[in-house]
Amino acid sequence: MSKKLTPEQIQLLKDDLCVELVGCLVDDLHYTPQEAIDVLYTSETFERLQDDATGLYYQSPGYVFSFLQNELKTARVQ
């Protein structure tokens, strides 16, 4: 049986993923917490994460972080 997620559940997944991504930026790339938040919220990866159609909110933090890392290295998302 397959159930559809509610908009509230989807938003919770997005919020949790953002917390994880900020943590990755702080731990792995040594940003300050404020820098990490700024980097994430101004990224194309964040825009894609907010678009429900991409399904990115349903992926693991490591997977989404790889997109963000690539974007930071190349100035674009692959």
Secondary structure, DSSP 4 states (H G I P E B T S, - for coil): ---PPPHHHHHHHHHHHHHHHHHHHHHHH---HHHHHHHHHTSHHHHHHH-GGG-GGGS-HHHHHHHHHHHHHHSS--
